[in-house]
């Protein structure tokens, strides 16, 4: 699965930029509040507007303080998957249950420096694990390969039945890094600059998907 990140899109032409990635599996929307991360992007009103102009499932990544208060609103608006950061959530299990009750899939994200092991039991409540392969806050950063150890651990837990979730990765994914991420066990790849920096974003999505499939027989 490829989820183009509109963080790398032209914000003045968002509807057109969303249309340019037709055929994508998810549309990744980075919500930042300038508190949890040192950047300010967009919020629920923009998500609600985008939901009216695309049928691509919306993947909302909330890089915000107090997701316990705000996350459910994105699910109620119609987002397909809503991801909160374990570093910001007061009660991640309650958030997951509330998101599911509101009709969305529940995702949990961890920063590059956050270990996976303390949250394995919590992850039983979630549908998605989003492993950050850059420090959250800005697009265009270089891929941190060390996080793939967490991906491999999660993949093993899924394959052995201890967890039932989709493994997603976000940060520095492009033609040079997607194969190693696929080999480690990623299911869904967030790509920003690699898609929106291309002359044909839809073709870039297809090319990345083919690379991932070729690197890992699970996608065949």
C-alpha positions as CSV (number, residue, x, y, z in Angstrom):
1,X,0.0,0.0,0.0
2,X,1.2,3.5,-0.9
3,X,-0.1,6.5,1.0
4,X,1.0,9.8,-0.5
5,X,1.6,12.5,2.1
6,X,0.0,15.9,1.2
7,X,2.6,17.5,3.5
8,X,4.7,17.7,0.3
9,X,1.8,18.9,-1.9
10,X,1.0,22.5,-2.9
11,X,-1.3,23.7,-0.2
12,X,-2.8,26.3,-2.5
13,X,-4.0,23.5,-4.8
14,X,-4.9,20.7,-2.5
15,X,-7.9,19.4,-4.4
16,X,-5.9,19.2,-7.6
17,X,-3.0,17.6,-5.7
18,X,-5.3,15.0,-4.2
19,X,-6.7,14.2,-7.7
20,X,-3.1,13.8,-9.0
21,X,-2.6,10.7,-6.9
22,X,-5.7,8.8,-8.0
23,X,-5.1,5.1,-7.5
24,X,-3.3,5.5,-4.2
25,X,-4.3,3.2,-1.4
26,X,-4.6,5.8,1.3
27,X,-4.1,9.6,1.4
28,X,-1.8,10.6,4.3
29,X,-2.7,13.8,6.1
30,X,-0.2,15.2,8.7
31,X,-2.0,17.2,11.3
32,X,0.5,19.3,13.4
33,X,-0.2,21.7,16.2
34,X,3.2,23.5,16.7
35,X,3.2,22.1,20.2
36,X,3.8,18.3,20.0
37,X,6.0,19.0,17.0
38,X,7.6,22.4,16.0
39,X,5.5,22.9,12.9
40,X,1.9,23.9,12.1
41,X,0.1,22.4,9.2
42,X,-3.7,21.8,9.0
43,X,-6.6,20.6,11.0
44,X,-10.0,19.1,11.0
45,X,-11.7,21.7,8.7
46,X,-9.2,21.0,5.9
47,X,-9.7,17.2,6.4
48,X,-13.5,17.7,6.2
49,X,-13.0,19.6,2.9
50,X,-10.7,17.0,1.4
51,X,-13.1,14.2,2.3
52,X,-15.7,15.9,0.0
53,X,-13.4,15.9,-3.1
54,X,-11.8,12.4,-2.9
55,X,-12.8,8.8,-2.4
56,X,-9.2,7.8,-1.4
57,X,-9.4,6.6,2.2
58,X,-8.0,9.3,4.5
59,X,-5.1,8.4,6.8
60,X,-4.9,11.1,9.4
61,X,-1.6,11.2,11.4
62,X,-2.2,13.4,14.5
63,X,1.1,14.9,15.6
64,X,-0.6,16.9,18.3
65,X,-0.9,17.3,22.1
66,X,-4.0,16.0,23.8
67,X,-5.1,13.5,21.1
68,X,-7.4,12.0,23.7
69,X,-9.6,15.1,23.2
70,X,-9.2,15.7,19.4
71,X,-8.8,12.3,17.7
72,X,-12.4,11.2,17.6
73,X,-13.5,14.2,15.7
74,X,-11.4,13.0,12.7
75,X,-13.1,9.6,12.8
76,X,-16.5,11.2,13.1
77,X,-15.7,13.3,10.0
78,X,-15.1,10.2,8.0
79,X,-11.3,9.5,8.2
80,X,-10.5,5.9,7.4
81,X,-7.6,5.6,9.8
82,X,-6.7,7.9,12.6
83,X,-3.2,7.6,14.2
84,X,-2.1,9.2,17.5
85,X,1.3,9.3,19.0
86,X,1.9,7.1,22.0
87,X,4.2,9.9,23.4
88,X,1.2,12.3,23.5
89,X,-1.7,10.0,24.4
90,X,-2.8,9.9,28.1
91,X,-4.9,6.8,27.5
92,X,-4.1,5.1,24.2
93,X,-6.4,2.1,24.7
94,X,-9.4,4.4,25.3
95,X,-8.5,6.4,22.2
96,X,-8.4,3.2,20.1
97,X,-11.8,2.1,21.4
98,X,-13.3,5.5,20.8
99,X,-11.9,5.7,17.3
100,X,-13.3,2.3,16.4
101,X,-16.7,3.1,17.9
102,X,-16.7,6.2,15.7
103,X,-16.2,4.1,12.6
104,X,-12.4,4.5,12.0
105,X,-9.4,2.3,12.2
106,X,-7.1,3.1,15.1
107,X,-3.4,3.7,14.6
108,X,-0.6,4.2,17.1
109,X,2.6,6.0,16.1
110,X,6.0,5.8,17.7
111,X,9.0,8.2,17.2
112,X,12.3,6.9,16.0
113,X,13.7,7.0,19.6
114,X,10.7,5.4,21.2
115,X,11.1,1.6,21.9
116,X,8.3,-0.7,20.7
117,X,8.4,-3.3,23.5
118,X,6.6,-1.4,26.2
119,X,3.6,-0.9,24.0
120,X,3.1,-4.4,22.6
121,X,0.1,-5.2,24.8
122,X,-1.4,-1.8,24.0
123,X,-1.0,-2.5,20.3
124,X,-3.5,-5.3,20.6
125,X,-6.2,-2.6,20.7
126,X,-5.0,-1.0,17.4
127,X,-5.4,-1.7,13.7
128,X,-2.2,0.2,12.6
129,X,1.3,0.7,13.9
130,X,3.0,3.7,12.3
131,X,6.8,3.6,12.7
132,X,8.3,7.0,12.2
133,X,11.5,6.8,10.2
134,X,12.3,10.5,10.6
135,X,11.7,12.8,13.6
136,X,8.1,14.0,13.2
137,X,7.5,17.6,12.2
138,X,8.9,18.2,8.7
139,X,8.9,16.5,5.3
140,X,11.9,15.9,3.2
141,X,14.1,14.4,5.9
142,X,16.5,11.5,5.5
143,X,15.5,7.9,6.3
144,X,16.6,6.5,9.6
145,X,17.3,2.8,8.9
146,X,17.7,1.9,12.5
147,X,13.9,1.9,13.0
148,X,13.6,-1.1,10.8
149,X,14.5,-3.3,13.8
150,X,11.1,-2.2,15.2
151,X,9.4,-3.0,12.0
152,X,10.9,-6.5,12.0
153,X,9.8,-7.1,15.6
154,X,6.3,-5.9,14.7
155,X,6.2,-8.0,11.6
156,X,7.2,-11.1,13.6
157,X,4.5,-10.4,16.2
158,X,1.9,-10.1,13.4
159,X,3.1,-13.2,11.5
160,X,3.0,-15.3,14.7
161,X,-0.5,-14.1,15.6
162,X,0.4,-12.0,18.7
163,X,-0.8,-8.8,17.0
164,X,-3.3,-8.2,14.3
165,X,-2.4,-4.9,12.6
166,X,-1.0,-3.2,9.6
167,X,2.6,-2.0,9.8
168,X,3.0,1.5,8.3
169,X,6.2,3.6,7.9
170,X,6.6,7.3,7.5
171,X,9.6,9.4,6.7
172,X,12.2,9.4,3.9
173,X,10.5,6.7,1.8
174,X,11.5,6.9,-1.8
175,X,13.0,4.7,-4.6
176,X,16.2,4.3,-2.6
177,X,14.6,3.2,0.7
178,X,11.3,1.5,0.0
179,X,12.8,-1.9,-0.8
180,X,14.6,-2.2,2.5
181,X,11.5,-1.2,4.3
182,X,9.4,-3.7,2.4
183,X,12.0,-6.5,3.2
184,X,11.7,-5.6,6.9
185,X,8.0,-6.2,6.8
186,X,6.2,-2.9,6.1
187,X,2.6,-3.1,4.7
188,X,1.9,0.6,4.0
189,X,4.5,3.2,2.9
190,X,3.9,6.9,3.4
191,X,5.7,8.9,0.7
192,X,5.7,12.7,0.3
193,X,8.5,14.2,-1.7
194,X,9.0,11.0,-3.7
195,X,5.4,11.4,-5.0
196,X,4.7,15.1,-5.1
197,X,8.2,15.9,-6.3
198,X,7.7,13.7,-9.4
199,X,6.5,15.0,-12.7
200,X,3.6,12.5,-12.6
201,X,2.6,11.8,-9.0
202,X,0.2,8.9,-9.9
203,X,3.0,7.2,-11.9
204,X,5.3,7.7,-9.0
205,X,2.8,5.9,-6.7
206,X,2.6,3.0,-9.1
207,X,6.4,2.7,-9.4
208,X,6.9,2.7,-5.6
209,X,4.2,0.0,-5.2
210,X,5.9,-2.2,-7.8
211,X,9.2,-1.7,-6.0
212,X,7.7,-2.8,-2.7
213,X,6.0,-5.8,-4.3
214,X,9.2,-6.9,-6.0
215,X,11.2,-6.6,-2.7
216,X,8.8,-8.7,-0.7
217,X,6.8,-11.7,-1.8
218,X,4.1,-11.0,0.7
219,X,2.7,-8.4,-1.7
220,X,2.7,-10.8,-4.7
